[in-house]
Amino acid sequence: MIFIGYSSGDRYTVVESLVFHLKNYGFEVWYDFYDMFLGDNRYEENFKKGISGSHYVIFVISKNFFSSNCAKEELDYAQLLYERGEIILFPLLYCMSADELPQEYNWIKKIIYNFMPVLDWIRTDLHYRL
């Protein structure tokens, strides 16, 4: 499963299209707009079922992202799982460059600039899954 993390300010400009195309290609996607309901426990649903229950985690990171406490909390939780090797994290920068990331998120640059070994692992993983 693929978890999608984002700021609600980017939902209609980029996230809806991303989710549509991933689903169209047959990927199972955990997207809070479809998978969470009013009254759901955010920690239980987003963090445990969504992030922890996914093999791949995509964060759409934009200038909007850093004004969303929810999005930042999800990314912080995903960072812990990523560092433990429990998930594969894909940061997608939208309308910003890596140089514009806030200082406390500089660890994301390591993922962006060292991505080739991850792509090799994904190719192998997908080969065995298909």
C-alpha positions in Angstrom: 0.0 0.0 0.0 1.1 3.6 -0.6 0.3 6.3 1.9 0.0 9.9 0.6 0.9 12.7 3.0 0.2 16.3 2.0 -1.1 19.7 3.0 -4.8 20.2 2.3 -3.8 23.3 0.4 -2.3 21.0 -2.3 -5.2 18.5 -2.5 -6.8 19.9 -5.7 -3.7 21.2 -7.4 -1.6 18.0 -7.3 -2.7 15.3 -4.8 -6.0 14.3 -6.4 -4.2 13.8 -9.7 -1.4 11.8 -8.1 -3.9 9.5 -6.3 -6.0 9.1 -9.5 -3.0 7.9 -11.5 -1.6 5.6 -8.8 -5.0 3.9 -8.5 -5.4 3.8 -12.3 -2.1 1.8 -12.5 -3.4 -0.6 -9.9 -1.7 0.6 -6.8 -3.5 0.4 -3.5 -3.4 3.9 -2.0 -4.2 5.1 1.5 -5.5 8.7 1.1 -7.1 10.3 4.1 -9.7 12.1 2.0 -11.1 8.6 1.1 -10.0 6.6 4.1 -10.8 8.8 7.1 -14.2 9.8 8.4 -15.5 12.5 10.7 -14.9 11.3 14.3 -12.1 8.9 13.4 -9.1 8.8 15.8 -6.4 10.6 13.7 -3.5 8.8 15.4 -5.1 5.4 14.9 -6.2 5.9 11.4 -3.5 8.1 9.8 -0.5 7.0 11.7 -1.1 3.4 12.5 -3.3 2.2 9.6 -2.1 4.7 7.1 1.6 5.2 7.5 2.6 2.1 9.5 0.4 -0.1 7.3 2.1 1.1 4.1 5.2 -0.1 2.4 5.7 3.1 0.5 5.0 6.6 1.8 4.8 9.6 -0.5 4.8 13.1 0.9 3.9 16.0 -1.4 6.0 18.8 0.1 5.3 22.4 -0.8 5.4 25.7 0.8 1.8 24.9 2.0 3.1 21.8 3.7 5.0 23.6 6.4 2.1 25.6 7.5 0.1 22.4 8.3 0.8 20.9 11.7 -1.0 17.7 10.8 1.2 17.2 7.7 4.4 17.9 9.7 3.4 15.5 12.4 2.8 12.8 9.8 6.2 13.5 8.2 7.9 13.4 11.6 6.3 10.0 12.3 7.2 8.7 8.9 10.8 9.8 9.4 11.0 7.5 12.5 9.7 4.6 10.5 12.0 5.4 7.6 15.1 5.6 9.8 14.2 2.1 11.2 13.9 0.7 7.7 10.2 0.0 8.1 9.0 2.1 5.1 10.3 3.6 1.9 9.8 7.3 1.8 9.4 9.3 -1.4 9.5 13.1 -0.9 7.9 14.9 -3.9 8.8 18.6 -3.9 6.0 20.6 -5.5 6.7 24.2 -6.6 9.8 24.4 -4.4 13.4 23.3 -4.4 15.3 21.2 -1.9 17.2 24.4 -0.9 13.9 25.9 0.3 13.3 23.1 2.9 13.3 24.4 6.5 16.5 23.5 8.3 14.9 20.8 10.5 13.9 19.0 7.3 17.3 18.9 5.7 17.3 15.1 6.2 14.9 14.9 3.3 17.8 16.2 1.0 19.7 12.9 1.7 16.7 10.9 0.4 16.4 13.2 -2.7 20.1 13.2 -3.6 20.8 9.5 -2.7 17.8 8.0 -4.4 19.4 5.5 -6.9 20.0 2.7 -4.3 16.3 3.0 -3.3 15.2 2.8 -7.0 17.2 -0.4 -7.4 15.6 -1.9 -4.3 12.1 -0.9 -5.5 12.8 -2.5 -8.9 13.7 -5.8 -7.2 10.8 -5.6 -4.8 8.3 -4.9 -7.5 9.7 -7.7 -9.7 9.0 -10.2 -6.9 5.6 -8.8 -6.1 4.5 -9.0 -9.8 
